[in-house]
Amino acid sequence: MIWRVPEPVPPSEHPYKYRLVYVVEGKRVVGYDNERGKGDHKHLGLSEAPYRFVSPRQLMDDFMRDVKGSRR
């Protein structure tokens, strides 16, 4: 889900809060979120990496690309 919020969620600087997850057999395979204090980041398997937020459309495109890549 992606929500437009009245103020950025620190340390993000954009007006969106988001939490996207792809789960297989009860385990997170791909996740994108911007939790307070951590900012924009993504989870691929057990690893976590910063994510550069550009727009909601780009966020969805990047998330779907990683989901498709995880299915190979």
N, C-alpha and C positions, 0 to 999 in steps of 0.2 A: 504494500500500500504506500501511496505517496500523498502526503497532506501538505497543503499550503498553510504556513503558520504566520502569525502576526510579526514575530521576531525570529531571527536565526537561532538555531539550537547550537550554543557554543561548543566547540570552536568553529563550526561551519559558519559561512558568511552569506549563504543564500536563504531564501524564505521557504525552505522545504524541510519536512521531516519525512524520512522514508525507512521502510523495513521490507525488504524483498528476500524471499527464501525459497530454495528448491530442496525438497526433502525426499530421500529415497530410503525405504524400509526403516523409517524413524530416525534417520541420520541426516543432518544438514550437509549437503553436497556443495551448494553455492549459496552465499548470503551477502547482501549489500545492506548497509545501514549507516546511520549517522547519530549514534547515541551520544548523549551529553557527556562532554569530557574527552571523548575519543575522536569525534569528528567523522568525516566521511571515510569509510573503509569497506573492504570486501573480504569475504571468507571463501577460500577455495580449498575444499577438503579440510585439513587441519591447519592450514596456513592462513595468516591474516596479513593484508597489505593495505596501504593507503589507497584511496580512490579519489580521483580529481573530478568532482561534480561539475558538469557543464550546463545541463538542462534535464528536465524530466524525461524528454524524448530520448536523449543520449543515455541516460541512466537505464531506461528500459532496453534500449538496443544493446548496451554493454552486458546487462544482466542476461538477456536471452542468448547472446553470443557465448557467454560462459556456461550457461545451462546446456546449450547444444554441444559445446566442447566437452562437457563432462560425460556425455552419453557415448562417446567414442570408445 
